[in-house]
Amino acid sequence: MRIKAILILLFLSTLVVRADDINSDNYLRLGMEHGLSQSFIHSIIQDKTGFMWFGTNDGLNRYDGYTFKTL
């Protein structure tokens, strides 16, 4: 029982660290003002060439690190 409690505390402490990372300046927030076709995103994936793909209600958006292209 004690080991289970320790594991739960360790897991929760990693969530707190990750939440702090999200609010840091290390992440770029991309949105419609950057060319994304819609702000509600269903899925995100990176392909083997480095493109980021965002699935939205408005279609598929490809991000090359600089601009979005809606397909």
Secondary structure, 3 states (H helix, E strand, C coil): CHHHHHHHHHHHHHHHHHHHHHCCCCCCCCCHHHCCCCCCEEEEEECCCCCEEEEECCEEEEECCCCEEEC
